[in-house]
Amino acid sequence: MSTRISIWRIAWTGTTSIVAITATLAAANAQSPPSSAPPAGTPLPTVPVEPTVQTKQAAPASKPKAVVRSKATPNAQAKAQPPQAPQPAPGPQAAIEGQEAPPQTPLQALETLPAASAGAAAAKLDVKNTTGSALNLTPRETPATVNIVTQKEIEERGARGLVETFRLVPGVVVGNNPGEVTANVTRGFHKANGFSIDGSRVADPVFLGRDYNSFLFDRVEVLKGPASVVSGTSGLAGSFNIITKQATTERTFTEGMVGYGSFNTIDTGVGLNVALSPFAAFRSTFAFSNSSGYVDDTDSQKMGFSTNILLKPSDRLTVTTSIDYYKDDYSTAYYATPLIHRDVARNPTDAVTSSNGLVLDRANRYKNYNFLDGNMNMESIWLRNAAEYKLSDEWSVRNELSYYSADRLWRDSDFYTFVASPMPAIARGITLISHDHEFWSERMALRFDGNVAGMRNRFAAGAEYMETTFGSKRHFGDAPRVDIFSPDRGYYPEGDTTPFYSRTRQTADHVTKAAFAENAINILPHWIVSTGVRYETIDIDRTILNEATGTTSAFGNDLGARTWRVGTTYDLFPGTTLFAQYAEAITPVSSALMIASASNVAFKLTTGNSVEAGIKSRMFGGRVTTTASIYEIEQDDILTRDPARPSIVVQGGSQRSRGVEVETAISLTKAWNVSLSGTIIDTEFTELTDSRGNSLAGNRPVNSVPWAWNALMTYRLDFMPATLGAQLTGIGPFYTSNANLYEAKERTLFDAWVAFDVGKGTLRLRGRNLTDEFYAEWADYNETSVYVGAPRSFDVTYSVKW
């Protein structure tokens, strides 16, 4: 109880302090000219260039009169006149140095400003997105936390794939299990997120996530908290949306990237955007990477190709078509390192602690226990088409059609356990899993953006249909044991019978139907109230053929639920917005509904609700941008055991997560930028019983950490065209199972880099985990094995755009 009280005291004190600082700043700036900031309640459409960019001298005193705006906002305009974007306002540089910076759109600012700068952080708050709502609200207008990781930030911080990109999101802990790539814990909830690409979502997100090459992305947007109104089921803790690189008619350009690093890692990418005319453009991006891996014999290859075609047949019609192809191949993938008894270990560590003497042995850091010819691969293609037609200046209709097909194969040993007798060894499992995954979806929405009773009102309503077919071959068995330190890994056995004790062929048909509506109204120019509701039904039919007995079982369920949310944003001062929201979400009891057992499919959906409040502010003349929030999420009807009959699985368990998140970007000088983020999370099961009838109430869920933080600094040298960067990341301890028997200790990682301007590009030399920290990074499948993080490594990358 004292821990929870402390967290809320910290959250309340931190939030009230930010408000107090902002209020003081607003009072101090009260004498500034009216044109120094847009009218309250008006989202900033342009972002000034940071002081690090050369600007022209201040204009004559009479010039600002040309850009002074009326205090009337679109809400107060006549109904016949569509809302107009406000004129750009001189930014913080004018206030700091008496200079007027040329305005930029938020997306332009994100391409040019230092990624760690306050200006870039402010630009993120004004990027319209579909991740937070169907209304194209900006994060500033969204009554929830929306994190955006840009391509520039990805390059600066060296995120080579989707896993490393997700790790840049404050408060998100990501694993490296090759069987469930990008599985993560967000706000204390394990595998409870929606997942989409360009807004197109998929049933069972756990199957979709792969470690896509980050060169293919423009940015990643993350809505924190329950997101079912936007992304449907599975959006309990948040929703992750990958935005691929989109075609633009503004100009023709080419971009490229090549890198080489430790473990024989090669990373390459090339892209081309061709502006055919003001009405047509296409963009193609190709990426390839190869690595030998930091664990013995874990070679991998990844290839991705993305093409986006933009057509504007008329002023009212816009059509975009996307084709994405991705393939990866992991030979003898790394499936964790087993804990062994301290008496057997050659170099025992305290990286994992337990009460039964099992430890993580540094001597096994690079050991691979998979078969010599193990294999894991995936190939997918995703086609998407979006057409938007403006019926009038206020009304538009948008239709999105999507088709996805993927084949996946796991043929390896992926389960390792230490056994002490008859002699110390590693017992192994054997797995054969194939996926034949196909789905298509149709989503249509009608949108309104205009005036209602003199107030700006944004409204969207629509329907969605998704149909999925899924086939899977699933064989499980036992493989020969191997020596701990000199494993004779052997080869994958021939045939489909021995040594498998379970052999099934499964199919699933999954149909989702949904209707949704959202509304955002400016009650006052600086006060927005947002509401949303979604009703979704899931029709799941499953068949399982037992190959050993020849018997077939068929089962299914019709699930349905309504979710809703209500929130508000209030512009306390120009540039400072308070927000609050209540939201509900739904998710299946199994993280993978397509392969759920008959008993799991029979259960109803679990429900969750959340309350969140916070502040988004740009302060101190634009030198500081901060987003802070406090939240509480509760999930009910998770699976537990009947206390009177522990062998019986029932619904009735619950989990609660409370926390505070803060993200701040500070531009100390023209050259010096600092980015800080941190989260404190109090997550626990409030009701849960194990198979022995023991209560697990008060335990922390698997892989959930009590805290995490990040400190990033970049400094632009004045005597040469180069930038220095350094980053410290701290992640708290976690348990490997809900029983909390094995605890992985906290870790602190240090990265540093130097970036040189070379020609039209940037050459980066980077060191990762420079202290060579030995730590457990993730746990999955087995509570007595953990994934060990990568050791010290180095790489060099050159990226260019012309």
Secondary structure, DSSP 4 states (H G I P E B T S, - for coil): -HHHHHHHHHHHHHHHHHHHHHHHHHHHGGGS-GGGSPPTT-----EEPPTTS--PPPPPTTGGGGTPPPS--GGGS-TTSPP-PPPP---HHHHHHS-PPPEE-HHHHHHHS-TTSHHHHHHHTT---SSS-SS---TTTSSS-EEEEEHHHHHHHT--BHHHHHTTSTTEEE---TTSTT-EEETTEET-EEEEETTEE-SSHHHH----BGGGEEEEEEEES--HHHH-TT-SSEEEEEEEPPP-SS--EEEEEEEEETTTEEEEEEEEEEEEETTEEEEEEEEEEEE--SSTT--EEEEEEEEEEEE-SSSSEEEEEEEEEEEEEEES----EE-EETTT-SSB-SSEEESSSEE-BGGGTT---S-TT-EEEEEEEEEEEEEEEESSSSEEEEEEEEEEEEEEEEEE---EEEE-SSSSEEEEEEEEEEEEEEEEEEEEEEEEEEEETTEEEEEEEEEEEEEEEEEEEEEEEEEEEE-SSS-----PPSSSSTTEEEEEEEEEEEEEEEEEEEEEEEEETTEEEEEEEEEEEEEEEEEEEETTT--EEEEEEEEEEEEEEEEEEEEEETTEEEEEEEEEEEE-SSS-GGG--HHHHHSPPEEEEEEEEEEEEEEGGGTEEEEEEEEEEEEEEEEEEETTEEEEEEEEEEEEEEEEEEEEEEE-SSSEEEEEEEEEEEEEEEE-B-TTS-B-TTPPPTT--SEEEEEEEEEE-SSSSEEEEEEEEEE--EESSTT--EEEPPEEEEEEEEEEEETTEEEEEEEESTT----EEE--S-TTEEEEPP-SEEEEEEEEE-
